[in-house]
Amino acid sequence: MAQRIEDYALIGDCETAALVGRDGSIDWLCWPAFDSDACFAAILGTHKNGRWLIAPGENTTSISRRYLGNTLILETRFETGSGTVALIDFMPPRGKASDIVRLVRGLTGTVKMRMELVIRFGFGVDIPWVRRIDHSLLAIAGQDMTVLRTPVETRGEDLTTVSDFDVKAGETVPFVLTYGPSHLDPPAPIDPEIAFQETEKFWNEWCSRCTRDGDYHDLIVRSLITLKALTFGPTGGIVAAPTTSLPEKLGGARNWDYRFCWLRDATFTLLALMNSGYTEEALAWHNWLLRAAAGSPADMQIMYGIWGQRRLLEWEAGWLDGYEGAQPVRVGNAAHAQLQLDVYGELIDAFHQSRMAKLKLDDETTWALECAVLNHLAEVWDHPDNGIWELRGQPRHYVFSKVMTWVAFDRGIKSAETFGFKAPLLHWRALREAIHRDVCNKGFDAEENAFVDFYGSKLLDASVLLLPAVGFLPPSDPRIRGTIAAVEKHMMRDGFVLRHDPREVSEETQPIEGAFLACSLWLADAHVLAGDLDKAQALLDRVVGIANDVGLLAEEYDSGARRQTGNFPQALTHIALINTAHNLSAARQESEKPAVQRSK
């Protein structure tokens, strides 16, 4: 049985990532890339679906873990009656091949250790052919190959590679597992100690580029490291999470594949990177956006693959039991074909923010794409869509979607005015005014004194908390204050913000999903803009307080079960945390405007 989601930690090489449990078991890894098939899928099934365990072979009295400084090198300490051992896990920055290095270091006494390696390609179903060559153990199935190198003796038991060995104080026993295509020669071996030094240097140098000091520095840096780890280095695309089908409802069916790149996160991501000094990564993300969205604006999607792929066909891995029985386990994401009008606003806003931050852009190409997008949006802004939450039901006139079409024209106008681009400004200004009037007339409910989920609804939606952040109305506007008050009254559970109005799902037999953590941080940002810094601080502290012991956060939090839920770790949660920490720190210092205020 898989561990709690928060019992996992992340290691990665900026092309894929693995989840390591507190028990020393790697229960999830897609190789060689984020969107590849998993070769360890125990988190969605059992150990027979693939895992790699290294842990004491005797009773453990305590377990503690940490990342070594500002790195993605994980240290797990096991204390036993006979001694203490440290398990150090990391993935070196990608060279010709991808490696997982696991170093077992004796700290005190002598500890009996157990290693169990179960490789199952194809999301936990394909059993490889294993053979020994020299001092290496090769596992091959179809296109995939792994090579295990270690000085300790291994043997086969029940389709599992196992090893029992002792480690004494001062000793280090290395294990290196390397991926390669099966039609090529086995990848060359690496020196695990040199790999450790190079990996430590890589992360320390990367973190040294962070320009933010003062409040929340350590918090921001850990979230930035997580964001970097979720970045696909060759293209600059950032996956929403490295996992699929970790449930939004424990035991439920809201299980989605998040190993793709969403346009909805574009501006939030750019702000988090640019405000922290990472202009190179921000530019890479901008260029990924530009390439992914290239083509007919009518064909623009809400998400793309890490290379910019457009067909993310969804299917179900029926042989996997699901995390704690949550089925189905989905691979691919059918929501890629939905119409979500908000992504047009996110795209144009992201390009405008890139220019304002003086990123070196190809303005001719970027502006041509923006004009084509806005010309298309002029024809479709008043159509119903599926909304930011990708609901798989009847399209509606979602308020946030309409607001983001207003953002698209607003930022297009501002870019043209600020940078002297040729544009049909009279037409765009008329559309901007028409959309604003439409939202205020149809999306605001006077009885609730709040902006609602969709036109004609009496229900709320957490995305409307972003209206002051995007500059649609000032935070002092009574309609914004009324919306914030309504959200606090109806959409909070145990101090956290739900994304859907719970009155909508009160008749479901399953409990409602966990609180969407980014929404709690959006409420904090709204409080920052309104000058209620203490309320913002309380929300930030509450979210930070449920991070796991190594600072990682999932998509949602079930306050009743006191557990993290949803895919993990979640880029949007960490992005929102970075931005809220920036905003609150800046507001307290009164030295600059909050980064979230993006309308200027």
C-alpha positions in Angstrom: 0.0 0.0 0.0 1.3 3.4 -0.9 2.2 5.9 1.7 0.4 9.2 2.3 1.1 11.7 -0.4 2.9 14.0 2.0 5.2 11.1 2.9 6.9 11.4 -0.4 9.8 13.7 -1.5 11.0 14.7 -4.9 14.2 14.1 -6.8 14.8 14.9 -10.5 17.2 15.9 -13.3 15.1 18.6 -15.0 13.8 16.1 -17.5 11.9 13.7 -15.3 11.4 13.2 -11.5 10.9 10.5 -9.0 9.0 10.3 -5.7 10.8 8.8 -2.7 8.9 7.6 0.3 9.9 8.0 3.9 10.4 4.2 4.0 13.2 4.5 1.4 11.1 3.3 -1.5 11.0 5.1 -4.9 7.3 4.5 -5.8 7.0 6.6 -8.9 9.2 7.4 -11.9 8.5 8.0 -15.6 11.6 7.4 -17.7 13.2 9.0 -19.7 10.9 12.0 -19.5 8.0 13.4 -17.4 5.5 12.1 -20.0 7.0 8.7 -20.6 5.5 5.5 -19.3 6.3 4.8 -15.6 8.8 2.1 -14.7 8.0 2.5 -11.0 4.2 2.8 -10.4 3.7 1.4 -6.9 2.1 4.6 -5.7 -0.8 3.8 -8.0 -0.9 0.0 -7.2 1.4 -2.3 -5.3 5.1 -2.9 -5.1 4.6 -5.5 -7.9 3.9 -2.5 -10.2 7.4 -1.3 -9.8 9.5 0.3 -7.0 13.0 0.5 -5.7 13.4 0.0 -1.9 16.6 0.6 0.1 16.0 0.5 3.9 17.2 -1.2 7.0 16.5 -4.9 7.1 15.8 -4.6 10.9 13.4 -2.6 13.0 13.7 1.2 12.6 13.3 3.3 15.7 13.1 6.7 13.9 13.2 8.2 10.4 14.0 11.8 9.6 14.8 13.4 6.3 15.9 16.7 4.7 17.3 18.2 1.5 21.0 18.9 1.8 21.0 22.7 1.8 19.6 24.4 -1.2 19.6 21.3 -3.4 17.4 18.5 -4.6 19.6 15.9 -2.9 17.5 14.0 -0.4 18.9 12.5 2.8 16.8 10.0 4.8 18.2 8.9 8.2 17.2 5.6 9.6 18.0 4.9 13.3 17.9 1.3 14.4 19.0 -0.6 17.6 22.3 -1.4 16.0 23.2 1.9 14.4 22.3 4.8 12.2 22.4 5.0 8.4 21.8 7.8 5.9 20.3 7.1 2.5 21.2 9.9 0.0 19.1 10.0 -3.2 19.5 12.3 -6.2 19.4 12.5 -9.9 22.5 14.2 -11.4 21.9 16.9 -14.1 21.2 15.0 -17.3 24.2 14.0 -19.3 24.0 11.5 -22.2 21.8 9.3 -20.0 19.5 9.7 -16.9 20.7 8.3 -13.6 19.4 7.7 -10.1 22.1 7.6 -7.5 21.5 6.1 -4.1 24.3 6.3 -1.5 24.0 4.2 1.7 26.2 5.8 4.3 26.9 4.3 7.7 26.9 6.9 10.5 27.1 4.8 13.7 27.3 1.1 14.4 26.6 -1.5 11.8 23.2 -1.7 10.1 21.7 -4.6 8.1 20.3 -3.2 4.9 17.8 -4.6 2.3 17.5 -3.6 -1.3 14.6 -4.6 -3.5 14.4 -3.5 -7.2 11.2 -4.2 -9.1 11.3 -2.7 -12.6 8.0 -2.7 -14.5 7.9 -0.7 -17.7 4.6 0.4 -19.3 3.0 1.8 -16.1 3.7 -1.2 -13.9 2.7 -4.0 -16.2 5.7 -5.0 -18.5 8.2 -7.4 -16.8 11.7 -7.0 -18.3 14.2 -9.5 -19.4 17.1 -9.3 -16.9 20.6 -10.4 -17.5 24.0 -9.8 -16.0 26.9 -8.3 -18.0 30.2 -8.0 -16.3 29.3 -6.1 -13.0 26.1 -4.7 -14.4 22.5 -5.9 -14.3 20.5 -5.1 -17.5 16.7 -5.0 -17.6 15.1 -4.7 -21.1 11.5 -4.6 -22.3 10.6 -3.2 -25.7 12.2 0.2 -26.2 13.4 0.6 -22.6 16.5 -0.5 -20.8 17.9 0.1 -17.3 21.4 -0.8 -15.9 22.0 -1.3 -12.2 25.6 -0.9 -11.0 26.6 -1.6 -7.4 29.5 -3.3 -5.6 27.3 -5.5 -3.4 26.0 -8.9 -4.5 22.5 -9.1 -5.9 20.2 -12.0 -6.7 16.8 -12.7 -8.2 13.8 -13.6 -6.0 10.2 -13.7 -7.3 10.9 -11.4 -10.3 12.7 -9.0 -8.0 16.4 -8.1 -7.8 17.3 -8.1 -4.1 20.4 -7.6 -1.9 21.1 -8.0 1.8 24.2 -6.2 3.0 25.8 -4.6 6.0 27.0 -1.0 6.2 29.4 0.1 9.0 30.1 3.6 10.3 32.2 5.5 7.8 31.3 3.2 4.9 29.4 4.2 1.8 27.7 1.7 -0.5 26.6 3.1 -3.8 23.8 2.1 -6.2 23.3 3.7 -9.6 20.4 2.9 -11.9 20.7 4.3 -15.4 18.2 4.5 -18.3 18.9 4.0 -21.9 17.2 3.0 -25.2 17.3 -0.7 -25.5 18.6 -0.7 -29.1 21.8 1.1 -28.0 24.8 -0.1 -26.0 24.4 0.2 -22.2 25.1 3.7 -21.0 28.6 4.3 -19.6 29.0 4.1 -15.8 29.3 7.3 -13.7 31.3 7.9 -10.5 28.6 8.3 -7.8 30.8 10.5 -5.5 31.7 12.8 -8.4 28.0 12.8 -9.4 27.1 13.9 -5.9 29.6 16.8 -6.0 28.4 17.9 -9.4 24.8 17.7 -8.4 25.4 19.7 -5.2 27.3 22.3 -7.2 24.6 22.6 -9.9 21.8 23.3 -7.3 23.9 25.6 -5.2 24.9 27.7 -8.2 21.3 27.8 -9.5 20.0 28.9 -6.1 22.6 31.6 -5.8 21.0 33.4 -8.7 17.9 34.2 -6.5 17.7 37.9 -6.1 15.1 37.9 -3.3 16.4 38.3 0.3 14.7 39.0 3.5 11.2 37.7 4.4 10.4 34.1 3.3 13.7 33.6 1.6 14.1 29.9 2.5 10.4 29.3 1.7 10.7 30.9 -1.7 14.0 29.1 -2.6 12.5 25.7 -1.8 9.5 26.4 -4.0 11.8 27.7 -6.8 13.9 24.5 -6.6 10.6 22.5 -7.0 9.6 24.7 -9.9 13.0 24.1 -11.5 12.7 20.4 -11.0 9.4 20.4 -12.8 10.9 22.2 -15.8 11.7 20.1 -18.9 15.1 21.4 -19.6 15.3 20.9 -23.4 12.2 23.1 -24.1 11.6 25.2 -21.0 8.1 23.8 -20.6 6.9 23.3 -17.0 4.7 20.4 -16.0 1.8 21.0 -13.6 3.0 17.9 -11.6 5.2 14.9 -12.2 2.3 12.5 -11.4 -1.0 11.2 -12.8 -4.1 10.2 -11.0 -3.3 11.1 -7.4 -6.9 11.7 -6.3 -8.5 15.1 -5.6 -11.0 13.1 -3.6 -9.5 10.2 -1.6 -11.2 7.1 -3.0 -12.9 9.1 -5.7 -12.8 9.4 -9.5 -11.4 12.9 -9.9 -8.0 11.5 -11.0 -6.2 13.4 -13.8 -2.8 13.3 -15.6 -0.9 16.5 -14.8 2.4 15.7 -16.6 1.7 18.4 -19.2 2.1 22.2 -19.5 -1.0 24.4 -18.9 -1.3 27.9 -20.4 -3.4 29.0 -17.4 -0.3 29.0 -15.3 1.6 31.3 -17.7 1.6 34.7 -16.0 1.8 33.3 -12.5 4.9 31.3 -13.6 6.5 34.3 -15.2 6.0 36.5 -12.2 7.4 33.9 -9.8 10.5 33.5 -12.0 11.1 37.1 -12.9 10.5 38.5 -9.4 13.1 36.0 -8.1 15.7 36.9 -10.6 15.4 33.9 -13.0 15.1 35.7 -16.3 16.7 32.8 -18.2 14.0 30.4 -17.1 11.3 33.0 -17.6 12.5 33.6 -21.2 12.6 29.8 -21.8 9.0 29.5 -20.5 8.0 32.5 -22.7 9.6 30.9 -25.8 7.9 27.6 -25.0 4.5 29.4 -24.9 5.3 31.1 -28.2 6.1 27.8 -29.9 3.2 25.9 -28.4 0.6 28.5 -29.3 1.9 29.0 -32.8 -0.5 28.3 -35.6 -4.2 29.2 -36.0 -5.6 30.9 -32.8 -8.8 28.9 -33.3 -6.7 25.7 -32.6 -5.0 27.0 -29.5 -5.3 24.5 -26.6 -5.4 24.9 -22.8 -2.4 22.6 -22.4 0.4 21.0 -24.4 3.0 18.3 -24.0 6.5 19.0 -22.8 7.7 19.2 -26.4 4.6 21.2 -27.4 2.6 18.1 -28.5 -1.1 18.7 -29.1 -2.7 15.3 -29.0 -2.8 14.2 -25.4 -5.1 11.3 -25.8 -6.6 10.0 -22.6 -6.9 6.3 -21.7 -7.2 4.2 -18.6 -4.6 1.8 -17.1 -7.1 -0.7 -15.8 -4.5 -3.0 -14.3 -3.6 -0.4 -11.7 -5.7 -0.4 -8.5 -5.3 3.4 -8.1 -3.9 5.3 -5.1 -5.8 3.9 -2.1 -8.3 2.4 -4.6 -9.1 5.7 -6.4 -10.0 4.8 -9.9 -9.7 5.1 -12.8 -6.0 5.7 -13.3 -5.8 8.0 -16.3 -3.0 8.5 -18.8 -3.3 11.5 -21.1 -5.8 14.3 -20.6 -8.9 14.7 -22.7 -9.4 18.3 -21.4 -6.7 19.4 -23.9 -9.5 19.6 -26.5 -11.8 21.9 -24.4 -12.5 25.5 -25.1 -11.3 27.6 -22.2 -11.4 31.3 -23.1 -9.3 32.3 -20.1 -6.1 30.9 -21.7 -6.2 33.7 -24.3 -6.0 36.2 -21.5 -3.2 34.3 -19.8 -1.2 34.2 -23.0 -1.5 37.9 -23.9 -0.9 38.9 -20.2 2.2 36.7 -20.1 3.7 38.3 -23.2 2.9 41.8 -21.8 4.6 41.0 -18.5 7.6 39.7 -20.3 8.0 43.0 -22.2 7.5 45.0 -19.0 10.2 43.0 -17.4 12.5 43.7 -20.4 13.0 40.1 -21.4 14.7 39.9 -24.8 11.8 38.9 -27.0 11.3 38.5 -30.7 8.7 41.3 -30.7 7.8 40.9 -34.4 6.9 37.2 -34.1 5.3 37.6 -30.7 3.2 40.6 -31.6 2.0 39.0 -34.8 0.8 36.0 -32.8 -0.9 38.3 -30.3 -2.7 40.2 -33.0 -3.9 37.0 -34.5 -5.1 35.7 -31.1 -7.0 39.0 -30.4 -8.6 39.0 -33.8 -9.9 35.5 -33.2 -10.9 36.4 -29.6 -13.0 39.3 -30.9 -15.2 36.7 -32.7 -15.5 34.2 -29.8 -15.2 36.0 -26.5 -19.0 35.8 -26.0 -19.2 32.0 -26.5 -19.7 29.6 -23.6 -16.7 27.5 -22.5 -15.6 24.9 -20.0 -14.0 27.3 -17.6 -10.7 27.3 -15.7 -11.5 24.1 -13.8 -12.0 22.1 -17.0 -15.5 20.8 -16.0 -16.5 18.1 -18.3 -20.1 19.1 -18.6 -22.2 21.7 -20.5 -20.3 24.8 -21.5 -21.3 28.0 -19.7 -20.5 31.7 -19.6 -18.0 31.5 -16.8 -17.3 34.8 -15.2 -13.5 34.2 -14.9 -13.3 33.2 -18.5 -15.0 36.4 -19.6 -12.8 38.5 -17.3 -9.7 37.0 -18.8 -10.9 37.9 -22.3 -11.1 41.5 -21.0 -7.5 41.0 -19.7 -6.4 39.9 -23.2 -7.6 43.1 -24.9 -6.5 45.2 -22.0 -2.9 43.9 -22.2 -2.9 44.1 -25.9 -3.9 47.7 -25.7 -1.2 48.5 -23.1 1.5 46.7 -25.1 0.6 48.7 -28.2 0.5 52.0 -26.3 3.7 51.3 -24.4 5.9 49.8 -27.1 4.5 51.5 -30.2 3.1 48.5 -31.9 0.6 48.9 -34.7 -2.9 47.8 -33.6 -6.6 48.5 -34.1 -6.8 50.3 -30.8 -10.3 51.8 -31.3 -11.7 48.3 -32.0 -9.9 46.7 -29.1 -10.9 49.5 -26.7 -14.6 49.1 -27.7 -14.4 45.4 -27.1 -12.6 45.9 -23.7 -15.5 48.2 -22.6 -18.2 45.8 -23.9 -16.7 42.8 -22.1 -16.4 44.8 -18.8 -20.0 45.9 -19.0 -21.1 42.4 -19.9 -19.4 40.9 -16.9 -20.6 43.5 -14.5 -24.2 43.2 -15.7 -24.4 39.5 -16.0 -21.7 38.1 -13.7 -22.5 40.0 -10.5 -25.4 38.9 -8.3 -26.8 41.9 -6.3 -28.4 39.6 -3.7 -25.2 37.8 -3.0 -23.3 41.0 -3.4 -20.6 39.0 -5.2 -19.3 38.0 -8.6 -20.6 34.4 -9.3 -19.4 31.3 -11.0 -21.2 31.8 -14.3 -23.9 34.1 -15.8 -27.2 33.5 -14.0 -25.7 31.4 -11.2 -26.2 32.0 -7.5 -23.1 30.0 -6.7 -19.6 31.2 -6.1 -16.2 30.2 -7.6 -12.7 30.8 -6.1 -11.3 32.0 -9.4 -13.2 35.3 -9.0 -10.8 36.2 -6.2 -8.4 37.0 -9.0 -10.5 40.0 -10.3 -8.6 42.6 -8.4 -5.2 40.9 -9.1 -5.7 41.2 -12.9 -7.0 44.8 -12.6 -10.5 44.2 -13.6 -11.8 46.3 -10.7 -9.8 48.0 -7.9 -9.7 46.2 -4.5 -11.6 49.1 -2.9 -14.6 48.5 -5.2 -17.6 47.4 -3.0 -18.3 44.6 -5.5 -14.8 43.2 -4.9 -15.1 43.6 -1.1 -18.5 41.9 -1.3 -17.1 39.0 -3.3 -14.2 38.5 -0.9 -16.7 38.5 2.0 -19.0 36.0 0.2 -16.1 33.6 -0.5 -15.0 33.8 3.2 -18.6 33.1 4.3 -19.5 30.2 1.9 -16.3 28.7 0.5 -13.9 28.2 3.4 -13.4 25.0 5.3 -11.2 24.9 8.3 -9.5 28.1 7.2 -8.8 26.9 3.6 -10.5 28.0 0.4 -12.4 25.5 -1.7 -12.4 26.2 -5.5 -16.1 25.1 -6.0 -19.0 26.3 -4.0 -19.8 23.5 -1.6 -23.5 24.2 -1.8 -23.3 22.9 -5.4 -22.0 19.4 -4.4 -23.8 19.0 -1.1 -25.8 16.0 -2.4 -22.8 14.0 -3.6 -22.4 10.6 -1.8 -18.6 11.2 -1.6 -17.2 14.0 0.5 -16.3 17.2 -1.4 -12.7 17.4 -2.7 -9.9 19.0 -0.6 -9.3 22.7 -0.5 -7.5 23.9 -3.6 -4.3 25.4 -2.0 -3.6 28.0 -4.7 -7.1 29.5 -4.0 -6.2 30.1 -0.4 -3.2 32.0 -1.6 -5.3 33.9 -4.1 -7.5 35.1 -1.2 -4.3 36.1 0.6 -3.3 38.2 -2.5 -6.7 39.8 -2.6 -6.2 40.8 1.1 -2.8 42.2 0.3 -4.2 44.4 -2.4 -7.0 45.5 0.0 -4.5 46.3 2.7 -5.5 43.5 5.1 -2.0 42.2 5.6 -2.8 40.3 8.8 -5.4 38.2 7.1 -3.1 37.6 4.2 -0.3 36.5 6.6 -2.7 34.1 8.4 -3.6 32.4 5.1 0.0 32.1 4.0 1.1 30.7 7.3 -1.8 28.2 7.1 -0.7 26.9 3.7 2.9 26.8 4.7 1.9 24.9 7.9 0.6 21.9 6.0 3.6 21.5 3.7 5.4 18.2 4.4 8.7 17.9 6.3 10.7 18.8 3.2 8.6 21.7 2.1 6.5 20.2 -0.6 2.8 20.8 -1.3 0.2 18.9 -3.4 -2.7 20.4 -5.3 -5.2 20.2 -2.5 -5.6 19.6 1.3 -8.3 17.5 3.0 -8.6 19.3 6.3 -10.9 16.6 7.7 -8.4 13.8 7.1 -5.5 16.2 7.6 -3.9 14.9 4.4 -2.6 16.4 1.1 -4.5 15.3 -1.9 -4.2 15.6 -5.7 -1.1 15.4 -7.9 2.2 16.1 -6.1 4.1 18.2 -5.9 1.9 20.8 -7.7 3.6 23.6 -9.6 0.7 26.0 -9.3 0.6 25.7 -5.5 4.3 26.4 -5.3 4.1 29.3 -7.8 1.2 30.8 -5.9 3.2 30.5 -2.7 6.2 32.3 -4.2 4.0 35.1 -5.5 2.1 35.5 -2.3 5.3 35.6 -0.2 6.7 38.2 -2.6 3.5 40.3 -2.5 3.2 40.2 1.3 6.9 41.0 1.8 6.7 43.9 -0.6 3.5 45.3 0.9 5.1 45.2 4.4 8.2 46.9 3.2 6.2 49.4 1.2 9.1 49.6 -1.2 7.3 48.4 -4.4 3.9 47.5 -5.7 2.7 44.0 -5.2 3.9 41.7 -8.0 0.3 40.4 -8.4 -1.0 43.8 -9.5 -0.6 43.2 -13.2 -2.9 45.8 -14.8 -0.4 48.6 -15.2 
